[in-house]
Amino acid sequence: METVVAAALIIILVLLSMLTLTYACISAQTGLLESWRAMDERALERSRTSLSPVGAGMEATGDVVTITLKNDGSVKLSDLRQWDVVLEYVTPTGRMAGWYPYAQAADPGQNQWALQGIYHDAAKALPEVQDPGIVNPGEELVIRVKVSPPVKVGTAGVATVSTPNGIAASLAFVK
């Protein structure tokens, strides 16, 4: 009789252990499936995103770089606070490379960048037609970066702009 009770307890413990392990395995597989789907969704969004350089220029003072980019993809681009802007250039005292944070104001502060505007055609100053503040496919955006120290006269630099999903565009600018 004692062995039957002990055997029943052991069988119950084994069954509970198997159920717990099965639940943990199913939960792990569900988590893996969800992360796989999220990764697949990010990869699909990246494949539909394209940002191409249109042009870059400098103001006469050498402390403001203007960058024009076009959304050539099929994804609407927004949330400019999450974008990265990196400049590499020559100063009167040496080389400079740096990341510049986004400024909400239309006129950026020292070592910041701001959106000058979103245009249907930046060269003709035709403003965007739909979704203000969002760079729709086919639209262009103009970015102003205020640099300190200024760019040295007669030198070139490289500007790189990257979206939150990792799509980047690089272009050269000359003073």
Secondary structure, 3 states (H helix, E strand, C coil): CHHHHHHHHHHHHHHHHHHHHHHHHHHHHHHHHHHHHHHHHHHHHHHCCCEEEEEEEECCCCCEEEEEEEECCCCCECCHHHCEEEEEEEECCEEEEEEECECCCCCCCCCEEEEEEEEEECCCCEECCCCCCCECCCCEEEEEEECCCCCCCCCEEEEEEECCCCCEEEEEEEC
